Amino acid sequence: MTATRNEIIIEFEFNGREIDGIEDFKEELNQSYLVQGRSIYIPAFSEGGETWFTIFINSSFFEFAKDVVVYGFAWDLLKKGTKNYFLKPLFSALTKLNETNKDSYKLRIKRMKFQFDDITIIVGGIEPHRISVISKIFNELAKRKNQIEGKIELPINKIETPILYNPSIDKKGYSPYILDTESGQEIDYYFDNWKIWFMDDRECKIYYLKEKTFKEAYPN
């Protein structure tokens, strides 16, 4: 464990049956973070290499974003007051894990959830070589916060992207707008629309970034 306290904790789940190099990956993370990684059951028809991450960041997102502009997510060490944040070791380890699996199962990050004190940001289908999309999402959210919250008149508490529309989901109480967890998406896809929850899930809207408009996430 690093001597410098890191205000980040990582929890992840993985397809224990079809992924290579996971113990080396966990050992590398343990050098920089408090980590919990566990194998979970995956149906036999899975593609292999599936992982799901939750990254706990001991900070308010919007307070953090006031002081830190993220460039490319190459975070060797970020400081805010007396707190330290460094994410580069995670993404370096992911790159190595991806390389280990490139000729077998292929690493599939189905979901990467960033849990701040005030907001949760969930990103689906991330690939290690396109990790910079996360910094773009963070920066875009920081820029649009006032406009989004001003329109709905409630604070944001959760965001998901990218969003896939599934018209076959038409049951009352279910949203046809779902997180797309498939990899290989274009970067622009993450900025078409976001699914946003407000005020402890009191409201949920689909937000179209180009038009700056909203639609009901649960239309039925």
C-alpha positions as CSV (number, residue, x, y, z in Angstrom):
1,M,0.0,0.0,0.0
2,T,1.3,3.4,-0.9
3,A,2.5,5.6,2.0
4,T,0.4,8.5,0.6
5,R,-3.2,8.3,1.6
6,N,-5.5,7.9,-1.4
7,E,-9.1,9.0,-1.1
8,I,-10.2,6.4,-3.5
9,I,-11.5,2.8,-2.8
10,I,-12.2,0.3,-5.6
11,E,-14.6,-2.6,-5.6
12,F,-15.0,-4.8,-8.6
13,E,-16.6,-8.0,-9.8
14,F,-15.4,-10.3,-12.6
15,N,-16.3,-13.3,-14.6
16,G,-14.1,-15.8,-12.7
17,R,-14.5,-18.5,-15.3
18,E,-13.3,-16.6,-18.3
19,I,-10.7,-14.0,-17.6
20,D,-6.9,-14.3,-17.4
21,G,-4.5,-12.4,-15.1
22,I,-7.0,-11.3,-12.5
23,E,-4.7,-12.1,-9.5
24,D,-1.9,-10.0,-10.9
25,F,-4.4,-7.2,-11.6
26,K,-5.6,-7.3,-8.0
27,E,-2.1,-7.3,-6.6
28,E,-1.2,-4.3,-8.7
29,L,-4.2,-2.4,-7.5
30,N,-3.4,-3.2,-3.9
31,Q,-0.2,-1.1,-4.2
32,S,-2.3,2.1,-4.5
33,Y,-5.8,1.4,-3.2
34,L,-8.0,-0.3,-0.8
35,V,-9.5,-3.0,-3.1
36,Q,-12.2,-5.6,-3.0
37,G,-12.4,-7.9,-6.0
38,R,-14.7,-11.0,-6.2
39,S,-15.7,-13.5,-8.7
40,I,-19.4,-13.8,-9.6
41,Y,-21.5,-16.4,-11.4
42,I,-21.9,-15.6,-15.1
43,P,-24.3,-17.6,-17.3
44,A,-22.6,-20.1,-19.7
45,F,-23.6,-18.0,-22.8
46,S,-21.5,-15.0,-21.6
47,E,-18.7,-13.8,-23.9
48,G,-16.0,-13.9,-21.3
49,G,-13.8,-11.1,-19.7
50,E,-16.7,-9.3,-18.1
51,T,-15.9,-6.9,-15.3
52,W,-18.0,-4.4,-13.2
53,F,-16.3,-1.6,-11.2
54,T,-17.4,0.8,-8.5
55,I,-14.9,3.5,-7.6
56,F,-15.6,5.4,-4.4
57,I,-14.2,8.9,-4.3
58,N,-14.2,10.6,-1.0
59,S,-15.3,14.0,-2.2
60,S,-18.3,16.0,-3.5
61,F,-18.2,15.8,-7.2
62,F,-19.2,19.4,-7.8
63,E,-16.9,20.8,-5.2
64,F,-14.1,18.7,-6.6
65,A,-14.9,19.9,-10.1
66,K,-14.6,23.6,-9.1
67,D,-10.9,23.1,-8.3
68,V,-9.8,20.4,-10.7
69,V,-10.0,20.4,-14.4
70,V,-9.5,16.9,-15.7
71,Y,-7.3,16.6,-18.8
72,G,-7.3,13.1,-20.4
73,F,-7.7,11.4,-17.1
74,A,-3.9,10.9,-16.7
75,W,-4.1,11.5,-12.9
76,D,-0.8,10.9,-11.3
77,L,-1.8,12.8,-8.2
78,L,-4.5,15.4,-7.7
79,K,-4.7,17.3,-4.5
80,K,-7.7,19.1,-3.0
81,G,-7.0,20.5,0.4
82,T,-5.3,17.8,2.5
83,K,-6.8,15.0,0.3
84,N,-5.0,13.1,-2.5
85,Y,-6.6,11.4,-5.5
86,F,-4.8,9.3,-8.0
87,L,-6.5,7.1,-10.6
88,K,-3.6,6.5,-13.1
89,P,-2.6,3.2,-11.3
90,L,-6.1,1.9,-11.9
91,F,-6.1,2.6,-15.6
92,S,-2.5,1.4,-16.0
93,A,-3.5,-1.9,-14.5
94,L,-6.6,-2.1,-16.7
95,T,-4.4,-1.6,-19.8
96,K,-2.2,-4.5,-18.7
97,L,-5.2,-6.7,-18.0
98,N,-6.6,-5.9,-21.4
99,E,-3.3,-6.9,-23.0
100,T,-3.3,-10.2,-21.1
101,N,-6.8,-11.1,-22.5
102,K,-6.4,-9.7,-26.0
103,D,-6.0,-13.2,-27.6
104,S,-8.5,-15.0,-25.4
105,Y,-11.6,-13.5,-23.9
106,K,-11.1,-9.8,-24.4
107,L,-11.6,-7.5,-21.4
108,R,-15.1,-6.2,-21.2
109,I,-15.8,-3.4,-18.7
110,K,-19.6,-3.6,-18.6
111,R,-20.0,-0.8,-16.1
112,M,-17.8,1.7,-14.3
113,K,-19.5,3.5,-11.5
114,F,-18.0,6.5,-9.8
115,Q,-19.6,7.2,-6.5
116,F,-18.9,10.6,-5.1
117,D,-20.4,12.0,-1.8
118,D,-23.2,13.8,-3.7
119,I,-23.6,12.1,-7.1
120,T,-23.1,8.7,-8.8
121,I,-21.9,8.6,-12.4
122,I,-22.3,5.3,-14.2
123,V,-20.6,4.7,-17.6
124,G,-21.3,1.6,-19.6
125,G,-19.1,-0.3,-22.1
126,I,-15.8,1.4,-21.4
127,E,-12.7,0.1,-23.2
128,P,-9.2,0.6,-21.6
129,H,-7.9,2.4,-24.7
130,R,-10.8,4.8,-24.6
131,I,-10.8,5.6,-20.9
132,S,-10.4,9.4,-21.7
133,V,-14.2,9.4,-22.4
134,I,-14.7,9.5,-18.6
135,S,-12.8,12.8,-18.2
136,K,-14.9,14.2,-21.0
137,I,-18.1,13.2,-19.2
138,F,-16.8,14.7,-15.9
139,N,-15.9,18.0,-17.6
140,E,-19.2,18.1,-19.5
141,L,-21.2,17.5,-16.4
142,A,-19.3,20.2,-14.5
143,K,-20.1,22.7,-17.3
144,R,-23.8,21.8,-17.6
145,K,-24.7,21.5,-13.9
146,N,-26.3,24.9,-13.4
147,Q,-28.3,24.6,-16.7
148,I,-29.6,21.1,-16.0
149,E,-30.5,21.7,-12.3
150,G,-32.0,25.1,-13.1
151,K,-34.4,23.6,-15.6
152,I,-35.7,20.8,-13.3
153,E,-35.3,22.8,-10.1
154,L,-33.8,19.8,-8.3
155,P,-30.2,18.7,-7.6
156,I,-28.7,15.9,-9.7
157,N,-27.9,12.7,-7.8
158,K,-27.2,10.1,-10.5
159,I,-26.3,10.0,-14.2
160,E,-26.0,7.0,-16.6
161,T,-24.5,7.0,-20.1
162,P,-24.6,5.8,-22.9
163,I,-28.3,5.2,-23.1
164,L,-30.0,2.7,-25.4
165,Y,-33.7,3.1,-26.2
166,N,-35.6,-0.3,-26.2
167,P,-39.2,0.3,-27.3
168,S,-40.2,-3.3,-26.3
169,I,-40.0,-2.2,-22.7
170,D,-43.5,-0.7,-22.3
171,K,-44.6,-1.9,-18.9
172,K,-45.8,0.7,-16.4
173,G,-43.0,1.5,-13.9
174,Y,-40.2,0.4,-16.3
175,S,-38.0,2.7,-18.4
176,P,-37.3,1.9,-22.0
177,Y,-34.1,3.9,-21.7
178,I,-31.4,1.6,-20.4
179,L,-27.7,1.7,-19.9
180,D,-25.8,0.3,-22.9
181,T,-23.0,-1.9,-21.6
182,E,-21.7,-3.1,-24.9
183,S,-18.1,-2.1,-25.8
184,G,-16.9,-0.7,-29.1
185,Q,-19.1,2.4,-29.1
186,E,-18.0,5.7,-30.7
187,I,-17.0,8.5,-28.2
188,D,-19.9,10.7,-29.4
189,Y,-22.4,8.1,-28.4
190,Y,-21.7,8.9,-24.7
191,F,-22.8,12.5,-25.4
192,D,-26.1,11.9,-27.3
193,N,-28.2,11.7,-24.2
194,W,-27.9,11.0,-20.4
195,K,-30.3,9.4,-18.0
196,I,-30.4,11.7,-15.0
197,W,-32.0,11.2,-11.6
198,F,-32.7,14.2,-9.4
199,M,-33.2,14.7,-5.6
200,D,-32.8,11.1,-4.3
201,D,-34.5,9.6,-7.4
202,R,-37.5,11.9,-7.0
203,E,-37.4,12.7,-10.8
204,C,-35.7,10.9,-13.7
205,K,-35.3,12.5,-17.1
206,I,-33.5,11.8,-20.4
207,Y,-31.4,14.8,-21.2
208,Y,-30.4,15.5,-24.8
209,L,-27.0,17.2,-24.7
210,K,-27.0,18.9,-28.2
211,E,-30.6,20.2,-27.9
212,K,-30.4,20.8,-24.1
213,T,-33.9,19.4,-23.8
214,F,-35.5,16.7,-21.6
215,K,-37.8,13.8,-22.0
216,E,-39.6,11.6,-19.4
217,A,-37.5,8.5,-18.7
218,Y,-40.6,6.6,-17.5
219,P,-43.2,7.5,-20.1
220,N,-45.7,4.7,-19.3
